[in-house]
Amino acid sequence: MSAAPAGGTGSGVLVPHWLGAAHRVELAAAVRAALGAPGVHPVALIHLEDVLTELHVAAARDAVWPAPAARVRLATGWDADVLPVRLSLPEVTAVLALCALPGELRARLSGDS
């Protein structure tokens, strides 16, 4: 996250969204498209940029410390490409409000699946 929480309960909490490689690619493409859209509020732009940063950090974190995610994948039976992408509520809200997402990815990020 780029800024300290502004008093909202839970706004500074990072929640892992377990996404496979295809979902991460879809998320990155949707966020990049939204970043190029005219009229996006500057604060929303910051949150969207933070989402792109976290996508890179998630991959780097798995390269440096592969064991934690590997244990979760083993316990859940998820594919080897599934990684935790840790997002705050404002970041998820910005993505859901501003990005055109495939239905399954939208459901994963909104907690419907």
Residue, then its C-alpha position, 0 to 999 in steps of 0.5 A: m500500500s502506498a499510504a497509511p489507512a485514513g481511519g477506515t476500519g480494515s482499510g489497511v488490512l491486506v487480504p490474500h486473493w489466491l489467483g492462478a497465472a491466467h487470472r493474474v494476467e487478466l487482472a494486470a491487463a484490466v488494471r493497465a486498461a483502467l490506468g489509461a482511461p480518462g477521468v480516473h480519480p487520482v486516488a483510484l489511480i494510486h490504488l490501481e498502481d498498487v495492485l500492479t505492484e502487488l502482482h509483481v511482489a506476489a511473484a517475487r515473494d514466491a520466488v524467494w519464499p516458495a514454501p508458504a504458498a506451496r503448503v497452501r497449494l498442497a493442502t487445497g489441491w490448487d495448481a502450482d501457479v496459484l499465488p496469494v495476491r495481497l490487496s487492501l479493501p481500497e485496492v479491491t474496490a478500485v479494481l471492481a469499480l474501474c476495471a472490466l473484469p471477466g466474471e470469474l475473476r470479478a467473483r474471486l476478488s469480490g469474495d463470491s467464489 
